[in-house]
Amino acid sequence: MIEAPEKEPRDVQPPHGVSVEAVSRTFVTRRGPVEALARMSLRVAPSEVVAVVGPSGCGKSTLLELICGLQAPDAGTVRAAPAALMPQRDLLLPWLGALDNACLALRARGLGREPARRQAEPWLERFGLGGFERTRPAELSGGMRQRVSFLRTLLAGKPVLALDEPFAALDAITRLQMQGWLGHVLETEPRTVVLVTHDVEEAIVLADRVVVLSPRPGRVVAELDVALARPRSRTDEDVVALRERALGVLGASASGAPA
């Protein structure tokens, strides 16, 4: 979990939504300038879950860091409520148990160790981690590590969650389980969520809206509303239809051939 510094100046759009307007971002590398985003615009309503999909290198992670205030745009404006970033790697500290890793967000907010533990401990039970409070990351499964990482992000107390490929490193079975688990958590603890994923089906199963980006430099080329009841299954006819629409925009069919 990564947070922007509390004292960093930010434009906040109440009540807890996200607005990205005509944002461009270019990085200077040894090979020359790399334009990650070009006049990118995106709005996320309070408590909406928006999934962002697109080709590798199209600026998806850059977009999340801009929303969290960890980068500044070269042009355009970013207005967002305070946000916490869950990066692709869980970044758990190997010498701490699950409870103390989850507590890091609370400790960063100024709580002492014992008060932080008392506040976080009931959440571990809710997240299916009861009995593993003192277990170190090396002894946890991949799915359990991701739950600890997500709990740490949630305990940061920010109204916006920026999730960067949170399940990319998991095996297929665990990934499906974690998708269902995350959907349930967001129903009981709603937040404004911007989820970056390469998995189109994951985006449709979890999100209220799917935003498709172009190849670099990233810009929005399509938005798909997912007006389907939850929970959703990857095999549902409507999910499959939306997947095919998204893959068509990305230039691929379900078989991998050009659309």
C-alpha positions as a Markdown table, in Angstrom:
| # | Residue | x | y | z |
|---|---|---|---|---|
| 1 | Met | 0.0 | 0.0 | 0.0 |
| 2 | Ile | 1.4 | 3.4 | -1.0 |
| 3 | Glu | -0.1 | 6.7 | 0.0 |
| 4 | Ala | 0.6 | 10.2 | -1.2 |
| 5 | Pro | 2.1 | 12.5 | 1.4 |
| 6 | Glu | -0.6 | 14.0 | 3.6 |
| 7 | Lys | 0.8 | 17.6 | 3.1 |
| 8 | Glu | 1.0 | 17.3 | -0.7 |
| 9 | Pro | -1.3 | 19.9 | -2.3 |
| 10 | Arg | -4.3 | 18.2 | -4.0 |
| 11 | Asp | -7.4 | 19.2 | -5.8 |
| 12 | Val | -10.2 | 17.2 | -4.0 |
| 13 | Gln | -13.4 | 16.6 | -5.8 |
| 14 | Pro | -16.1 | 15.9 | -3.2 |
| 15 | Pro | -17.7 | 13.6 | -2.4 |
| 16 | His | -14.9 | 11.2 | -3.0 |
| 17 | Gly | -14.9 | 10.8 | -6.8 |
| 18 | Val | -12.1 | 11.0 | -9.4 |
| 19 | Ser | -11.8 | 13.3 | -12.3 |
| 20 | Val | -9.0 | 13.1 | -14.9 |
| 21 | Glu | -9.2 | 15.8 | -17.6 |
| 22 | Ala | -7.1 | 15.9 | -20.7 |
| 23 | Val | -4.0 | 14.6 | -18.9 |
| 24 | Ser | -0.7 | 14.0 | -20.7 |
| 25 | Arg | 2.4 | 12.5 | -19.1 |
| 26 | Thr | 5.8 | 12.0 | -20.8 |
| 27 | Phe | 8.9 | 10.3 | -19.3 |
| 28 | Val | 12.5 | 11.1 | -20.3 |
| 29 | Thr | 14.5 | 7.9 | -20.8 |
| 30 | Arg | 18.0 | 7.1 | -22.1 |
| 31 | Arg | 16.3 | 6.3 | -25.4 |
| 32 | Gly | 14.5 | 9.5 | -25.5 |
| 33 | Pro | 11.0 | 10.7 | -24.4 |
| 34 | Val | 8.3 | 8.2 | -23.9 |
| 35 | Glu | 4.7 | 9.5 | -23.9 |
| 36 | Ala | 2.7 | 7.4 | -21.5 |
| 37 | Leu | -0.7 | 9.2 | -21.6 |
| 38 | Ala | -2.0 | 11.7 | -24.2 |
| 39 | Arg | -5.0 | 13.9 | -23.3 |
| 40 | Met | -6.4 | 11.1 | -21.2 |
| 41 | Ser | -9.8 | 11.8 | -19.6 |
| 42 | Leu | -11.7 | 9.7 | -17.1 |
| 43 | Arg | -14.3 | 10.2 | -14.4 |
| 44 | Val | -15.3 | 7.9 | -11.6 |
| 45 | Ala | -18.3 | 8.5 | -9.5 |
| 46 | Pro | -18.3 | 8.1 | -5.7 |
| 47 | Ser | -18.5 | 4.4 | -4.8 |
| 48 | Glu | -18.2 | 3.3 | -8.4 |
| 49 | Val | -15.8 | 0.5 | -9.4 |
| 50 | Val | -14.1 | 1.2 | -12.7 |
| 51 | Ala | -11.7 | -1.3 | -14.3 |
| 52 | Val | -9.1 | 0.0 | -16.8 |
| 53 | Val | -7.8 | -2.4 | -19.4 |
| 54 | Gly | -5.4 | -1.9 | -22.3 |
| 55 | Pro | -2.2 | -3.2 | -23.9 |
| 56 | Ser | 1.0 | -3.4 | -21.9 |
| 57 | Gly | 2.8 | -0.1 | -21.6 |
| 58 | Cys | -0.2 | 2.1 | -22.3 |
| 59 | Gly | 0.1 | 4.1 | -19.1 |
| 60 | Lys | -2.4 | 2.2 | -16.8 |
| 61 | Ser | 0.0 | 2.2 | -13.8 |
| 62 | Thr | 0.9 | 5.8 | -14.5 |
| 63 | Leu | -2.8 | 6.7 | -14.4 |
| 64 | Leu | -3.1 | 5.2 | -10.9 |
| 65 | Glu | -0.1 | 7.1 | -9.6 |
| 66 | Leu | -1.5 | 10.3 | -10.9 |
| 67 | Ile | -4.8 | 9.6 | -9.1 |
| 68 | Cys | -2.9 | 9.0 | -5.9 |
| 69 | Gly | -0.8 | 12.1 | -6.2 |
| 70 | Leu | 2.4 | 10.2 | -6.6 |
| 71 | Gln | 3.1 | 11.9 | -9.9 |
| 72 | Ala | 2.0 | 15.1 | -11.5 |
| 73 | Pro | 0.7 | 15.5 | -15.0 |
| 74 | Asp | 2.6 | 17.4 | -17.6 |
| 75 | Ala | -0.7 | 18.8 | -18.9 |
| 76 | Gly | -4.4 | 18.6 | -17.8 |
| 77 | Thr | -5.8 | 18.2 | -14.4 |
| 78 | Val | -6.4 | 15.4 | -11.9 |
| 79 | Arg | -8.9 | 15.9 | -9.1 |
| 80 | Ala | -9.4 | 13.1 | -6.6 |
| 81 | Ala | -10.3 | 12.4 | -3.1 |
| 82 | Pro | -7.4 | 11.0 | -1.0 |
| 83 | Ala | -6.4 | 7.7 | -2.5 |
| 84 | Ala | -4.3 | 4.6 | -1.5 |
| 85 | Leu | -2.5 | 2.5 | -4.0 |
| 86 | Met | -2.2 | -1.2 | -3.9 |
| 87 | Pro | 0.7 | -2.0 | -6.2 |
| 88 | Gln | 1.2 | -5.3 | -8.2 |
| 89 | Arg | 3.6 | -6.8 | -5.6 |
| 90 | Asp | 2.3 | -7.1 | -2.1 |
| 91 | Leu | 5.4 | -5.5 | -0.5 |
| 92 | Leu | 4.8 | -7.2 | 2.8 |
| 93 | Leu | 7.7 | -6.8 | 5.3 |
| 94 | Pro | 9.2 | -10.3 | 5.7 |
| 95 | Trp | 10.0 | -9.9 | 9.4 |
| 96 | Leu | 6.5 | -8.9 | 10.4 |
| 97 | Gly | 3.5 | -11.2 | 10.9 |
| 98 | Ala | 0.2 | -10.7 | 9.0 |
| 99 | Leu | -1.3 | -8.6 | 11.7 |
| 100 | Asp | 1.6 | -6.2 | 12.0 |
| 101 | Asn | 1.9 | -5.9 | 8.2 |
| 102 | Ala | -1.8 | -5.0 | 8.1 |
| 103 | Cys | -1.2 | -2.5 | 10.9 |
| 104 | Leu | 1.3 | -0.5 | 9.0 |
| 105 | Ala | -1.4 | 1.7 | 7.5 |
| 106 | Leu | -2.7 | 2.5 | 10.9 |
| 107 | Arg | 0.8 | 3.1 | 12.3 |
| 108 | Ala | 1.4 | 5.5 | 9.4 |
| 109 | Arg | -1.7 | 7.4 | 10.6 |
| 110 | Gly | -0.2 | 7.8 | 14.0 |
| 111 | Leu | -1.6 | 4.9 | 16.1 |
| 112 | Gly | 0.6 | 3.1 | 18.5 |
| 113 | Arg | 1.4 | -0.6 | 18.0 |
| 114 | Glu | -1.1 | -2.0 | 20.4 |
| 115 | Pro | -4.0 | 0.3 | 19.5 |
| 116 | Ala | -3.3 | -0.5 | 15.8 |
| 117 | Arg | -3.3 | -4.2 | 16.5 |
| 118 | Arg | -6.6 | -4.0 | 18.4 |
| 119 | Gln | -8.2 | -2.1 | 15.5 |
| 120 | Ala | -6.9 | -4.4 | 12.8 |
| 121 | Glu | -7.3 | -7.8 | 14.5 |
| 122 | Pro | -11.1 | -8.1 | 13.9 |
| 123 | Trp | -10.5 | -7.4 | 10.2 |
| 124 | Leu | -8.2 | -10.3 | 9.8 |
| 125 | Glu | -11.0 | -12.6 | 11.0 |
| 126 | Arg | -13.4 | -11.0 | 8.4 |
| 127 | Phe | -10.7 | -11.5 | 5.7 |
| 128 | Gly | -10.4 | -15.2 | 6.5 |
| 129 | Leu | -7.0 | -14.8 | 8.2 |
| 130 | Gly | -8.0 | -15.6 | 11.8 |
| 131 | Gly | -5.3 | -17.7 | 13.4 |
| 132 | Phe | -2.6 | -16.3 | 11.1 |
| 133 | Glu | -2.0 | -13.1 | 13.0 |
| 134 | Arg | 1.7 | -13.9 | 13.8 |
| 135 | Thr | 2.4 | -15.8 | 10.6 |
| 136 | Arg | 5.1 | -14.2 | 8.4 |
| 137 | Pro | 4.7 | -13.6 | 4.7 |
| 138 | Ala | 6.9 | -16.5 | 3.7 |
| 139 | Glu | 4.5 | -18.9 | 5.4 |
| 140 | Leu | 1.4 | -17.5 | 3.8 |
| 141 | Ser | -0.2 | -18.6 | 0.5 |
| 142 | Gly | -0.3 | -16.1 | -2.4 |
| 143 | Gly | -4.0 | -15.4 | -1.9 |
| 144 | Met | -3.5 | -14.8 | 1.9 |
| 145 | Arg | -0.6 | -12.4 | 1.2 |
| 146 | Gln | -2.9 | -10.5 | -1.2 |
| 147 | Arg | -5.6 | -10.3 | 1.4 |
| 148 | Val | -3.2 | -8.9 | 3.9 |
| 149 | Ser | -2.0 | -6.3 | 1.3 |
| 150 | Phe | -5.6 | -5.3 | 0.5 |
| 151 | Leu | -6.5 | -5.0 | 4.2 |
| 152 | Arg | -3.5 | -2.8 | 4.7 |
| 153 | Thr | -4.7 | -0.6 | 1.8 |
| 154 | Leu | -8.3 | -0.5 | 3.2 |
| 155 | Leu | -7.1 | 0.4 | 6.7 |
| 156 | Ala | -5.4 | 3.5 | 5.3 |
| 157 | Gly | -8.8 | 5.0 | 5.5 |
| 158 | Lys | -8.8 | 6.6 | 2.1 |
| 159 | Pro | -12.1 | 6.9 | 0.1 |
| 160 | Val | -10.4 | 6.0 | -3.2 |
| 161 | Leu | -8.6 | 2.7 | -3.8 |
| 162 | Ala | -6.3 | 2.4 | -6.7 |
| 163 | Leu | -5.6 | -1.3 | -7.4 |
| 164 | Asp | -2.8 | -2.2 | -9.8 |
| 165 | Glu | -3.1 | -5.7 | -11.1 |
| 166 | Pro | -3.8 | -7.0 | -7.6 |
| 167 | Phe | -4.1 | -10.7 | -8.6 |
| 168 | Ala | -1.7 | -10.9 | -11.5 |
| 169 | Ala | 0.9 | -13.0 | -9.7 |
| 170 | Leu | -1.6 | -15.7 | -8.5 |
| 171 | Asp | -2.4 | -19.0 | -10.1 |
| 172 | Ala | -5.6 | -19.3 | -12.0 |
| 173 | Ile | -7.7 | -21.1 | -9.3 |
| 174 | Thr | -6.5 | -18.7 | -6.5 |
| 175 | Arg | -7.2 | -15.7 | -8.8 |
| 176 | Leu | -10.8 | -16.8 | -9.4 |
| 177 | Gln | -11.3 | -17.2 | -5.6 |
| 178 | Met | -9.8 | -13.8 | -4.9 |
| 179 | Gln | -12.0 | -12.1 | -7.5 |
| 180 | Gly | -15.0 | -13.5 | -5.8 |
| 181 | Trp | -13.6 | -12.5 | -2.4 |
| 182 | Leu | -12.8 | -8.9 | -3.5 |
| 183 | Gly | -16.3 | -8.5 | -5.0 |
| 184 | His | -17.9 | -9.5 | -1.6 |
| 185 | Val | -15.6 | -7.1 | 0.3 |
| 186 | Leu | -16.5 | -4.2 | -1.9 |
| 187 | Glu | -20.2 | -4.9 | -1.4 |
| 188 | Thr | -19.7 | -4.7 | 2.4 |
| 189 | Glu | -17.1 | -1.9 | 2.5 |
| 190 | Pro | -17.9 | 0.2 | -0.6 |
| 191 | Arg | -15.1 | 2.5 | -1.9 |
| 192 | Thr | -14.5 | 4.4 | -5.1 |
| 193 | Val | -12.2 | 2.0 | -6.9 |
| 194 | Val | -10.0 | 2.3 | -10.0 |
| 195 | Leu | -8.8 | -1.2 | -10.9 |
| 196 | Val | -6.1 | -1.8 | -13.5 |
| 197 | Thr | -6.0 | -5.3 | -15.0 |
| 198 | His | -5.0 | -7.1 | -18.2 |
| 199 | Asp | -7.8 | -9.7 | -17.6 |
| 200 | Val | -10.9 | -8.5 | -19.5 |
| 201 | Glu | -13.1 | -11.1 | -17.8 |
| 202 | Glu | -11.8 | -10.0 | -14.4 |
| 203 | Ala | -12.7 | -6.4 | -15.3 |
| 204 | Ile | -16.3 | -7.4 | -16.3 |
| 205 | Val | -16.9 | -9.6 | -13.2 |
| 206 | Leu | -15.8 | -6.9 | -10.7 |
| 207 | Ala | -16.5 | -3.5 | -12.3 |
| 208 | Asp | -19.5 | -1.2 | -12.8 |
| 209 | Arg | -17.8 | 0.1 | -15.9 |
| 210 | Val | -14.9 | -1.0 | -18.0 |
| 211 | Val | -12.6 | 1.6 | -19.7 |
| 212 | Val | -10.5 | 0.5 | -22.6 |
| 213 | Leu | -7.2 | 2.3 | -23.4 |
| 214 | Ser | -5.4 | 2.6 | -26.6 |
| 215 | Pro | -1.7 | 1.5 | -27.1 |
| 216 | Arg | 0.8 | 4.0 | -25.8 |
| 217 | Pro | 0.2 | 6.9 | -25.5 |
| 218 | Gly | -2.9 | 5.8 | -23.6 |
| 219 | Arg | -6.2 | 7.4 | -24.1 |
| 220 | Val | -9.8 | 6.2 | -23.7 |
| 221 | Val | -11.1 | 4.5 | -26.8 |
| 222 | Ala | -14.2 | 2.8 | -25.3 |
| 223 | Glu | -16.3 | 2.6 | -22.2 |
| 224 | Leu | -18.5 | -0.4 | -21.4 |
| 225 | Asp | -21.2 | -0.2 | -18.8 |
| 226 | Val | -21.6 | -3.4 | -16.9 |
| 227 | Ala | -25.3 | -3.3 | -15.8 |
| 228 | Leu | -25.3 | -6.9 | -14.6 |
| 229 | Ala | -26.4 | -8.3 | -11.2 |
| 230 | Arg | -23.8 | -9.6 | -8.8 |
| 231 | Pro | -22.3 | -12.0 | -8.2 |
| 232 | Arg | -21.2 | -12.6 | -11.8 |
| 233 | Ser | -19.7 | -15.7 | -13.5 |
| 234 | Arg | -17.2 | -15.7 | -16.3 |
| 235 | Thr | -19.5 | -18.1 | -18.1 |
| 236 | Asp | -22.6 | -15.9 | -17.9 |
| 237 | Glu | -23.9 | -15.1 | -21.4 |
| 238 | Asp | -23.9 | -11.4 | -20.8 |
| 239 | Val | -20.3 | -11.5 | -19.4 |
| 240 | Val | -19.1 | -13.4 | -22.4 |
| 241 | Ala | -20.8 | -10.8 | -24.8 |
| 242 | Leu | -19.1 | -7.9 | -23.0 |
| 243 | Arg | -15.8 | -9.7 | -23.0 |
| 244 | Glu | -16.0 | -10.1 | -26.8 |
| 245 | Arg | -16.9 | -6.4 | -27.2 |
| 246 | Ala | -13.9 | -5.4 | -25.1 |
| 247 | Leu | -11.6 | -7.8 | -26.9 |
| 248 | Gly | -12.8 | -6.4 | -30.2 |
| 249 | Val | -11.9 | -2.9 | -29.2 |
| 250 | Leu | -8.5 | -4.2 | -28.2 |
| 251 | Gly | -8.1 | -5.9 | -31.5 |
| 252 | Ala | -8.3 | -9.5 | -30.4 |
| 253 | Ser | -10.9 | -12.2 | -30.4 |
| 254 | Ala | -11.4 | -14.9 | -27.8 |
| 255 | Ser | -9.2 | -17.2 | -29.9 |
| 256 | Gly | -6.4 | -14.6 | -30.1 |
| 257 | Ala | -7.0 | -13.8 | -33.8 |
| 258 | Pro | -7.4 | -10.2 | -34.9 |
| 259 | Ala | -11.0 | -9.0 | -34.6 |
